[in-house]
Amino acid sequence: MESANTSENASEPPSSRLSHVVGTVIALLTLMLPLLAIAHYSAVDPPPATLPSYPLSRSPE
């Protein structure tokens, strides 16, 4: 009876190989997309921050 179980386990459906490939691609995209997005947006130099200048009035002495 055990020989029937081993023959069933030995043959995998062909879609399992495809599902492994698709799962690997999804895993790689999950790891790489955040890194690529951070690298892309951190490479842009922000414009220099300028503080508004207010004229200083001198008090009469």
Distance bins in CASP14 RR format, pairs under 12 A and 6 or more apart:
PFRMAT RR
TARGET T0000
AUTHOR 0000-0000-0000
RMODE 2
METHOD distances of the structure
MODEL  1
1 7 0 0 0 0 0 1 0 0 0 0 0
1 8 0 0 0 0 0 1 0 0 0 0 0
2 8 0 0 0 0 0 1 0 0 0 0 0
2 9 0 0 0 0 0 1 0 0 0 0 0
3 9 0 0 0 0 0 1 0 0 0 0 0
3 10 0 0 0 0 0 1 0 0 0 0 0
4 10 0 0 0 0 0 1 0 0 0 0 0
5 11 0 0 0 0 0 1 0 0 0 0 0
12 18 0 0 0 0 0 1 0 0 0 0 0
12 19 0 0 0 0 0 1 0 0 0 0 0
12 20 0 0 0 0 0 1 0 0 0 0 0
13 19 0 0 0 0 1 0 0 0 0 0 0
13 20 0 0 0 0 0 1 0 0 0 0 0
14 20 0 0 0 0 0 1 0 0 0 0 0
14 21 0 0 0 0 0 1 0 0 0 0 0
15 21 0 0 0 0 0 1 0 0 0 0 0
15 22 0 0 0 0 1 0 0 0 0 0 0
16 22 0 0 0 0 0 1 0 0 0 0 0
16 23 0 0 0 0 0 1 0 0 0 0 0
17 23 0 0 0 0 0 1 0 0 0 0 0
17 24 0 0 0 0 0 1 0 0 0 0 0
18 24 0 0 0 0 0 1 0 0 0 0 0
18 25 0 0 0 0 0 1 0 0 0 0 0
19 25 0 0 0 0 0 1 0 0 0 0 0
19 26 0 0 0 0 0 1 0 0 0 0 0
20 26 0 0 0 0 0 1 0 0 0 0 0
20 27 0 0 0 0 0 1 0 0 0 0 0
21 27 0 0 0 0 0 1 0 0 0 0 0
21 28 0 0 0 0 0 1 0 0 0 0 0
22 28 0 0 0 0 0 1 0 0 0 0 0
22 29 0 0 0 0 0 1 0 0 0 0 0
23 29 0 0 0 0 1 0 0 0 0 0 0
23 30 0 0 0 0 1 0 0 0 0 0 0
24 30 0 0 0 0 0 1 0 0 0 0 0
24 31 0 0 0 0 0 1 0 0 0 0 0
25 31 0 0 0 0 0 1 0 0 0 0 0
25 32 0 0 0 0 0 1 0 0 0 0 0
25 33 0 0 0 0 0 1 0 0 0 0 0
26 32 0 0 0 0 0 1 0 0 0 0 0
26 33 0 0 0 0 0 1 0 0 0 0 0
27 33 0 0 0 0 0 1 0 0 0 0 0
28 34 0 0 0 0 0 1 0 0 0 0 0
28 35 0 0 0 0 0 1 0 0 0 0 0
28 36 0 0 0 0 0 1 0 0 0 0 0
29 35 0 0 0 0 0 1 0 0 0 0 0
29 36 0 0 0 0 1 0 0 0 0 0 0
29 37 0 0 0 0 0 1 0 0 0 0 0
30 36 0 0 0 0 0 1 0 0 0 0 0
32 38 0 0 0 0 0 1 0 0 0 0 0
32 39 0 0 0 0 0 1 0 0 0 0 0
32 40 0 0 0 0 0 1 0 0 0 0 0
33 39 0 0 0 0 0 1 0 0 0 0 0
33 40 0 0 0 0 0 1 0 0 0 0 0
34 40 0 0 0 0 0 1 0 0 0 0 0
34 41 0 0 0 0 0 1 0 0 0 0 0
34 42 0 0 0 0 0 1 0 0 0 0 0
35 41 0 0 0 0 0 1 0 0 0 0 0
35 42 0 0 0 0 0 1 0 0 0 0 0
36 42 0 0 0 0 0 1 0 0 0 0 0
36 43 0 0 0 0 0 1 0 0 0 0 0
37 43 0 0 0 0 0 1 0 0 0 0 0
37 44 0 0 0 0 0 1 0 0 0 0 0
38 44 0 0 0 0 0 1 0 0 0 0 0
END
